[in-house]
Amino acid sequence: MKKLTLVTFIICVFTLMVNAQIVISKPNLGFTQACASASFNTYNVTFSFSPESNLTGSNQFIIELSDETGDFADPTTVFTSTAGSVTSSPANLSFSLPVETAGEAYKIRIKSTSPAATSSGSDAFAAYYKIQDTPFTINNLIETAVFCSGDSYLLTIDNPGGAMNDSPLQYPSLTFNWYKETGPTTSVFVAAGESLNVTESGTYFVETNYGSCTSDSFSNRVTVSEASSDETGTSINSLLGNPYCHENGPTVLSAINGDSFQWFKDGERINGATGQTYETNEAGTYSVTVDLGDCTATASIDLENSGFTSSIDVEDVNRLEEGETLMATVTTSALNPTYQWFRNGSSIAGAISNTYEVSESGNYSVTITQSIGCSSSREFAFRVTEQFPNVSQIPNLISPNGDGINDTWVIPQEYISGTDTQVMIVSSQGKIVLNTKDYLNDWPQDLSFKDINPVYYYIITTPNNQTRKGSITVVK
């Protein structure tokens, strides 16, 4: 009797164990690839299980993530349900990716705890967590670089990061792919790594390796060329842009990598400025000479510190025919700009728009002021002269009495402004009263008579060193 009871008990336990099992289907993904970021990291999965009645009240469903090859040898738990919360089939759960996720063949599987069961793996999918998803810089944002023949040039991702540059090197889990442009919209993979040693001319850039997931984590382009002579050109970058706002403090100018450097401002050597970078808060034309070892590179930048760009559509020197006018127009990116036009140093009443119609000769200028944001000004100056008659002879007599006839010394146009001819006028006492290479047929502008009919002497020297000499008698 006891023997029969024991057998019966074993059979009952075995039956209960069999009945307590469930089967979990292959998970059905609610996505094709998982491109996660700080702003989005939720992915849905659906699965079925049977029989529902075999779940206990303590059961939890777990979502496990494989490695990047789909292997579950060391899975990562990405979701665990609350005990007893999932009781009906099919079930829909959500999970999030770990920040280290990066690969093209991940899988997930579903496990239950009571009773214990495990599904097969899902279809493979690409999954990346884009921990850095903004543009970044390489080589201090330099646009062009050169290397000597037979040598190379090193491209590197800038680090450390900060407000001006969210460097992906701050995130140890990331990897990088370098590319070379093959067309306006095409490129080829070159190499992986944090830097690239370039030995072939071309335009290069680097992207954070997020596989098939698109992202904004890419660098600026750098065009690298092999030096074709002992000296070749490259570029200078301004950290705060160009133009930049001087009110925000100085900007940093950067040159390409090299063995040694010398910086210049407006053509003059800057003493002590011998580093790869130069800090300044002054506008001007900056240049740098970079020693690359077997060759030299030069670069320049016309640095503006007004915080905005502007231009004017007239020449530095303009000539008007009789009755003609000149319309000058300013174009600017200044915010809420104001304008003021001047003639011969005095403001012109009512001339406060971006255009002004010039009807008489004089020295003109216009000031553009940005009153919000970066409070600064920019000035353009130009000159307007009357179109004088093309006389064939050099006169030796003038009468500056204001009657409009022979009031100034008008000489042939081959000697006036724009011809690089030197015009010198000397008094009878030997005093130089005019010496210019920009004569405008406007002498004398202010002449007081101490003698009756004073005599002056002129010397005209052309660019090829031909001279014309003579006298000028001034009469009333």
SVG drawing of the C-alpha trace seen along z (x, -y; Angstrom):
<svg xmlns="http://www.w3.org/2000/svg" viewBox="-5 -142 70 144">
<polyline fill="none" stroke="black" stroke-width="0.4" points="0.0,0.0 2.8,-2.4 4.6,-1.5 1.6,-2.4 1.1,-5.7 4.7,-6.7 4.4,-6.0 1.2,-7.9 2.8,-10.9 5.7,-10.9 3.3,-10.8 1.3,-13.7 4.4,-15.8 5.7,-15.0 2.3,-15.9 2.2,-19.3 5.8,-20.0 4.8,-19.3 1.7,-21.4 3.6,-24.3 5.7,-25.0 5.1,-27.7 6.4,-28.2 7.5,-31.8 7.4,-32.7 10.2,-34.4 10.0,-38.1 8.5,-40.4 10.3,-43.7 8.4,-46.9 11.4,-48.6 14.0,-47.8 17.0,-49.4 17.5,-51.1 19.2,-54.5 19.0,-55.7 20.0,-59.0 19.4,-61.1 16.2,-62.4 14.8,-59.0 15.5,-55.5 12.3,-53.5 11.7,-50.4 8.7,-48.0 8.7,-44.2 5.7,-41.8 5.7,-38.1 3.2,-35.4 3.3,-32.7 1.2,-29.7 -0.6,-28.5 -1.4,-31.7 -2.8,-29.8 0.6,-28.4 2.0,-31.7 2.4,-32.2 1.7,-35.5 5.4,-36.0 6.4,-35.7 8.5,-38.4 9.3,-38.7 12.8,-39.8 14.2,-41.2 17.8,-40.3 20.1,-41.9 22.8,-39.9 26.3,-41.3 26.8,-43.0 27.2,-39.6 23.9,-38.2 25.6,-35.9 23.7,-35.4 26.7,-34.0 26.8,-37.1 23.5,-38.9 22.5,-42.3 19.2,-42.7 17.4,-45.7 14.0,-45.3 12.3,-43.4 8.6,-43.5 6.9,-43.9 6.0,-40.5 2.5,-39.4 2.0,-42.5 1.9,-40.6 -0.8,-37.9 -2.2,-37.7 -0.8,-36.8 0.3,-38.4 2.2,-40.8 3.8,-44.1 6.9,-45.4 9.3,-48.3 13.0,-48.5 16.0,-51.0 19.5,-50.5 22.6,-50.8 24.9,-53.8 27.7,-51.4 25.5,-49.8 27.1,-49.8 26.8,-47.1 24.9,-45.8 23.7,-42.3 22.1,-42.6 19.2,-40.3 16.8,-40.2 15.1,-37.3 12.3,-37.0 12.7,-35.0 10.1,-34.2 10.9,-33.5 7.9,-31.5 7.8,-29.1 11.2,-29.6 11.3,-29.7 13.3,-31.3 12.4,-32.3 14.5,-32.0 16.4,-35.1 14.8,-37.8 15.8,-38.8 19.1,-40.6 19.0,-44.4 21.4,-47.4 21.6,-49.2 23.6,-52.3 23.4,-54.7 24.4,-58.1 25.9,-59.5 27.4,-62.4 25.3,-63.6 26.5,-67.1 29.2,-68.3 32.7,-68.5 36.1,-69.9 39.3,-68.6 42.6,-70.4 41.2,-73.6 38.7,-74.0 41.4,-74.7 40.0,-74.5 43.2,-73.7 46.5,-72.1 49.7,-71.1 52.5,-68.6 55.9,-68.5 56.6,-66.2 57.3,-62.7 56.0,-63.6 52.5,-63.4 50.0,-65.5 48.2,-64.4 44.5,-65.0 43.2,-64.7 39.9,-65.2 40.1,-68.3 40.0,-67.7 39.1,-68.6 35.5,-69.5 33.7,-72.5 31.1,-75.1 32.6,-75.6 33.2,-72.0 31.5,-68.8 34.5,-66.6 33.5,-62.9 36.8,-62.0 35.2,-62.7 33.2,-59.5 35.6,-56.4 33.1,-54.0 33.0,-55.7 34.9,-54.8 35.5,-56.8 35.7,-56.4 37.7,-58.7 36.5,-59.4 37.9,-61.1 35.6,-63.0 35.2,-61.6 32.6,-64.1 30.3,-66.8 28.1,-64.2 30.2,-61.1 33.1,-59.8 35.0,-56.6 36.1,-55.0 39.8,-55.5 40.6,-54.2 39.3,-54.0 40.8,-55.7 41.1,-58.9 43.5,-60.4 44.5,-60.0 48.0,-60.3 47.3,-61.8 49.8,-61.0 47.5,-61.7 46.0,-65.1 42.2,-65.3 39.4,-66.5 39.0,-64.5 36.5,-64.3 35.7,-62.0 32.4,-60.6 31.5,-58.9 30.9,-55.3 27.2,-54.8 27.0,-52.2 23.8,-52.3 22.3,-54.9 22.5,-58.4 23.7,-61.1 25.0,-64.7 28.3,-63.5 30.7,-64.5 33.6,-66.9 34.5,-69.8 36.2,-69.1 40.0,-69.7 41.5,-69.9 45.0,-68.6 47.4,-69.1 51.0,-68.2 53.3,-71.3 54.1,-72.0 56.9,-74.5 59.1,-75.6 56.2,-77.8 52.5,-77.1 49.2,-78.4 46.9,-77.2 44.4,-78.8 43.9,-80.4 40.9,-79.7 39.4,-82.2 38.0,-80.3 35.1,-82.8 34.5,-83.0 35.1,-85.9 33.8,-88.4 33.6,-88.0 32.4,-90.3 35.2,-92.1 32.9,-92.6 33.1,-88.9 36.8,-88.9 39.7,-87.9 39.6,-85.2 42.3,-82.6 43.8,-82.3 45.1,-78.8 47.5,-77.7 48.2,-74.2 50.6,-71.8 54.3,-72.6 57.8,-72.8 57.8,-76.5 55.7,-79.6 55.9,-83.4 52.8,-85.6 52.3,-89.0 49.7,-91.8 49.2,-94.1 52.5,-93.0 54.5,-93.7 56.1,-90.9 54.6,-90.3 57.4,-89.9 57.1,-86.7 54.2,-85.3 55.9,-82.0 53.3,-79.5 50.7,-77.5 48.0,-79.8 47.8,-83.6 45.3,-85.4 44.0,-88.8 41.1,-91.2 42.1,-93.6 40.9,-93.7 43.4,-93.6 45.0,-91.4 46.9,-88.5 49.3,-86.1 51.5,-83.3 54.5,-81.5 54.7,-77.8 57.9,-75.8 57.0,-72.3 60.5,-71.0 61.3,-70.6 58.9,-73.3 57.0,-76.4 53.3,-77.2 51.7,-80.7 48.2,-81.7 46.3,-84.9 43.0,-86.1 41.3,-89.5 39.9,-89.5 36.9,-91.6 35.8,-92.2 32.6,-94.1 30.3,-91.0 28.8,-91.6 29.7,-91.8 29.2,-94.8 30.1,-95.9 29.6,-99.0 29.1,-99.1 31.4,-102.0 35.1,-102.3 37.6,-104.1 37.9,-106.9 34.9,-107.8 34.7,-110.6 31.5,-112.3 30.6,-113.9 28.9,-117.2 25.3,-116.7 25.9,-113.1 25.2,-111.5 26.5,-108.4 24.2,-106.1 26.1,-104.4 24.5,-101.4 25.6,-99.5 24.8,-95.9 25.2,-94.5 24.3,-91.6 24.2,-93.8 21.2,-93.5 19.0,-96.5 21.6,-98.7 21.7,-102.5 23.6,-104.5 25.2,-108.0 26.8,-109.5 29.5,-112.1 31.1,-114.5 34.5,-116.0 34.3,-114.9 30.8,-116.5 27.6,-114.5 25.1,-114.9 21.7,-115.9 19.0,-113.3 21.4,-110.8 20.6,-107.9 19.6,-105.1 21.7,-102.4 21.8,-104.4 23.0,-107.9 23.0,-109.7 26.2,-111.7 25.9,-114.8 29.1,-116.7 32.8,-116.0 34.3,-115.4 35.6,-112.9 32.6,-110.7 32.2,-108.0 29.4,-106.0 29.2,-104.4 27.1,-101.3 26.3,-100.6 24.8,-97.5 22.9,-98.5 21.9,-95.1 23.9,-92.0 27.5,-93.0 27.4,-96.8 30.0,-97.9 30.5,-100.0 32.1,-99.7 33.1,-102.5 33.6,-102.8 35.3,-105.8 35.4,-106.8 36.2,-109.9 34.2,-111.6 35.9,-113.9 34.7,-115.9 35.6,-114.6 38.1,-117.2 38.7,-118.0 41.4,-116.0 43.7,-118.9 46.7,-118.2 49.0,-120.8 50.3,-121.6 49.2,-125.1 51.6,-127.7 49.0,-130.1 46.0,-129.8 43.6,-132.3 41.9,-130.9 39.4,-133.7 36.3,-131.5 34.9,-132.4 35.0,-128.8 37.7,-129.5 41.3,-128.2 40.6,-128.1 42.8,-125.1 45.9,-123.7 44.4,-121.1 47.0,-118.9 46.6,-116.1 44.8,-112.9 47.9,-110.7 49.4,-112.4 46.6,-112.5 45.2,-110.1 45.4,-106.4 48.4,-106.7 51.0,-106.4 52.6,-109.7 54.3,-111.8 53.4,-115.5 55.5,-118.0 55.0,-121.8 57.6,-124.0 57.4,-127.7 59.9,-130.2 61.5,-130.0 62.1,-126.2 59.2,-125.0 57.4,-121.9 53.7,-122.8 52.4,-119.6 53.9,-116.2 51.6,-113.4 51.0,-110.4 47.3,-110.9 46.8,-114.4 43.2,-115.3 43.6,-118.5 42.6,-120.4 45.6,-122.6 45.5,-125.2 42.8,-124.3 43.8,-127.0 46.3,-129.6 46.9,-133.0 48.6,-135.6 51.6,-137.4 53.1,-138.3 51.6,-139.7 51.4,-137.0 53.6,-134.4 55.4,-131.9 55.6,-128.1 57.6,-125.4 56.4,-121.9 58.1,-118.5 56.0,-115.7 57.6,-112.2 56.0,-109.3 56.3,-105.6 59.0,-105.1 61.0,-108.1 60.3,-110.5 60.0,-114.1 58.2,-117.3 59.3,-120.6 57.9,-124.1 56.5,-127.1 53.0,-128.1 52.1,-131.8 49.1,-132.4 47.1,-135.6 43.9,-137.1"/>
</svg>
